[in-house]
């Protein structure tokens, strides 16, 4: 039986300004990366690249913005197709693959080539994630334009807090910093001691200072990779990106019980929407089997994936939620088809 989400008509209008800007930035990064690599293969000097690439980023970003504005339904089409979402990562994968074949390319100055390909692989990968996530969110919102029959927080039974793990990591950094100071490495040692103490005693890892520190770590990681220290360099690049990303989307927030803020579940005719701060997905009702309410939890059984289990105490009116779910799951509602 075909999924209900495949039988809902979407009549999208003009993409919103956020997607237009994101799409333009994505195209600009990809075009700039291609131009930079092509310039290196052609033997262009660094000064030439620095004069051409920024101008290209600006021009292509404007063109991409205009194209996205005229392409009605573009985010919904990308968000609907997994193939198109994966295709967004092709430029990043191509830049990364160039590093594997650089010995067979006619280039001079391997360090400069390594730096440029790494930078554009990372930038295009991050922008690809952003554009495909925006597209997926807009596709989900287009599917669920109706009012939800029920909405409740998805607090998993026995949900755990990441605070102990965070505390352990910061404690290890403090110990590592003290060890560095003992052997005479005062500057890095003192930095990690101060960093660990500040992070442990800060109630929220955000703000300009935190962003600046993470950005410096990211840049330091890239510099290490350029000079050949791949393992520590890659670690700090990934660490900086993850920490900046988590700060941007408030992944460390906790609710009034001290646990992390749960996603919101919404029951629509198209399916169950899992609404996270940075990601929205819709699961068709055809994917669910039995729905039951026990003394401890609300369980939505899935045949091919893990069941969706919700802590009953986190739901204000569990019986009303179940009634709303059963109401929208009924096949009596008229369905349309995705055009």
N, C-alpha and C positions, 0 to 999 in steps of 0.2 A: 504494500500500500504506500502510495506516495506521501511524503511528509506534507503536513498542512502548511508549513512555511513556504512550500513550493507552489501553493495554490492561492497565494495572496497577491493581489495586484498592488504594485507600487508605482505611483505616478509622481516621480521625484521632480522637484523644481531645480532652481539654480543652486549649486553648492554654496554652503555658507562661507563667510570670509575666512574663517579659521582653516578650513580645508584648502581654499584657494591659496592662502599664504604657505601652508605646509607643502602642497604639491609643487608650487613654484620653487620653494627652497630645495626640495628633493631633486628636482630636475637641475637646478643650478649646481648643486654639489656633484651630481653625476657628470654633468657637462664639464665642470671645472676639473674634475679628476681625470677625465679622458683627455682634456687638453693638456694638462700637466704631464701625464705619462707620455702622450704623443710628442710633446716638446722635448722631454728627456731623450726619447728614442731618436729624435731629429738632431740632438746635440745642442739644444737651446741652453743658454746660460741662466743662472738663477735670477739675475736682474730682469731678464726678458720675461721669465715666468711670473715674477712678482708684479710686473706691469700689466700683463695680459689677463691673468687668472681672476683678480678681483673685479675687473671690468666685465668679464664674462659672467661671473656669478650674478652681478647686478642685472645685466641684460637678460640672461636666461630666467632669472627669478621673476622678472616682470612678464616675460613671454609666458612662462608657466602659469602665472597668476591669471593672465587673460584667457589662456586655453582652458584652465579649470573652470573659470566662470562661465564659459560658453558651453562646456560639456555637461549638459544636464544629466543627472543620474550617474555621473562618474564614480563618486564615492560609494554609492549603493552597488554598482556593478563590481567594483573591486572587492567590496566587503562581502558580496554574495559568493564569489568564487575563490576557493582555496588556491587554485592554480594561479590566479592573478595576484593574490596576496604573497605567495611564495616568489612570484616573478619580481616583486619589488626588491628582493634581496640579490638578484642576479648581478647588478653592478658591484655590490660589495664583495660577493664571492669571486668575481672576475679580478678585482684589484688584489684580493688575497692570493689568488692563483698565480698572479704575475710574480709574486715573491718566490714561488717554487720553480719558476722557469727563468729567473733573472740571469742565471749563468749562460743561458743560450740566447740572450737578447743583446743587440748591439748598443750597449750603454757604456758611458764613462762616469765614474763616480758612483759606486754601488751604494754608499751610505746615503747619498742624496736620493737615489731611487728608492731605497728601503723606506726612508722617512716619508716620502710623498705617497707611496702606495699604502703604507700603514695608516697614515692620517686619513686618506680618502676611503680606505676600506672601513675604518671605524666610523667616520662621518656619514658615509652613505648607508652603512648598516643601521646606525642610530636613526637617521632620517627615514629609512625604509620601514623600520619598526613603527615609527610615529605615524607615517602615512597609512600603512595598512591597518594600524589600530584605529585611527580616526575613521577610516572607511568602514571597518567592521562595526564600530559604534553607531555610525550613521545608518548603516544597513539595518542594524537591530532596531533602532528607533523608528525607522520607516515601517518595519514589520509590526510594531506594537504602538501604532498611533492611537489605539483605543485606550480608554481608562482601564486600569487594572482592576480585576475582580477582587483581588486580595494582594496585600503587600506586607512583608514581615522581615525582620532581620535574620540572616542566616548565621546563627551562632551554633557551631557544631558542638555536640555533646562532649564535654571534657576538653574543650578547646584550650590550648596551652599558650602561654605568653613567651615571646622571644626575648624577654628581658634577661633571663639567666644566661642565655647564649651570648647576648651583647655584653653583659657584665664580665663573662669569662674571657671574651676576646680582648676587651679593654684591659683587664687585669694582666693578661699575657703580654700585651704591648708595654705596660708599665714595667713588668719584670724584665722584658727584653731591653728596654731603655736603661734600666739600672745596670744590667749586665754590660751594656755598651760603655756606660760611664766607668765601670770598674776597670775595664781593659783599656781605657784612655780615649774612647770615642765620645767626647763630651757633647759635641753639638747634636748628632743624631740621637744619642742617648737621652739628653735633656729634652729634646723635642718630643720623643715618644712618651716620656714620663709625664710631661705637661699635657700632652694631647690626651693620654689615657685618663688622667685625673679630671680634666675638664669635661670629657665626654661622660665619665661616670657620674659626675655631680650636676650635669646639665639635665634639666627635665625634658628638654626637647632639642634634638639635634638639627637645628635649622638656623637660619640667619645668614648674614653676609660673611661673618667670620668662618662659619662652617663651610659655606660654599667656596670661599677663597682657598681654604685649606685643601678641600677635595680637588679643586681645580689644579692647585700646585702639585698635588700627588699625581694627578693624571698626566700633567706635563712632564713631571720627573720620570714617570714610567715610560713615556714616549722617548725621552732623552736616553734612558737606559737601553731601550730597544735599538736605538740608532747606533749606539756604540758597541752593540753586540751582547749586552746583558739581557737576554731574552726573558728568562724566567722571572727575575724580580721586576723587570720592566712591564711585562704582560700582567703580572699580579697587580701592580699599582694602577695600571690603566683600567683593568676590570673593577678593582676596588673603588676607584674614584668615580667611575660611571655608575656603579650600583648605588653608592652612597648618595650621589647627587640625585639620582632617579628616585630613591626612596624618600629623600628630603622633599623633592618636588611634589610627590603624590601622597605625602603624609602617611607612609606605610607603617610608621611606628606609633601612631596614635592608639590610645586605649580608651575603652568605654568606662562607664561608671563602676563596673565591677573589677577594673584593672586589666581586663583582657583586651586584645586588639579589636578595633572597630570591625564588625563583620560586614560582609556584603549585604545588599538588600535583594530579596527575592520578590518578584512580581508575577502574578498569574494573569496572562493575557490570552486572548483567543488563539494567537499564533503559537503560544508555548510559554514555557517558564523562562523569565528573564533573570539572569544573574547580573546584578548591577554593582560593579566594583568602582572605586574612585577613578580608575584609569582604564577600565575595560568593561564592556557590556557584551554579553552573549545571550542568545536565545536557544533554548532546547525544546524541540517540538514535543507536543504531548504524545505523539506516537512512540516516542522513545521511553515513555514511562509505562509501568505496569500498575501494580496495586499501590494505593495510597492509604496509609493507616496512621492513626493517632493512638499512641500508647501513653502510659502514665508519665514517661520520661521524655519522649521525643515524637516529632512528626517525621515520618519516613515516606519518601517518594522513591519507589523501587525502579531501577533501570536494568534492562536486560543485558546490555553490553558494557556498561560502565559501572562505576561505584554508585551506590544509592546516595540520594541526597537526604541527609539526616540533619534535623534541626532540633536544638534544645527547646523543649516545650516551655520552659520557664522564661525564655526570651521572647515568646510570642504573647501579645496582649490578649487575643481572643482566638485560641487554637481552633475551636469548633467553627467559628465564622470563616477562618482561613480555609479549612477543609471544604466547607460549603461553597466558597468562592471558586476553589480549584475545580470541584466537580461540575460547577455550573459552566465554566468555560471549556472544560474537556468534553462536554456533550456534543455529539455530532450534529445536533439539531441546528447549530448556528450555520448560516450560509457562508461559503468559502469562495474565494476567488483565486486567480492564478497569477503568479509572478511573471510580469511581461518583460 
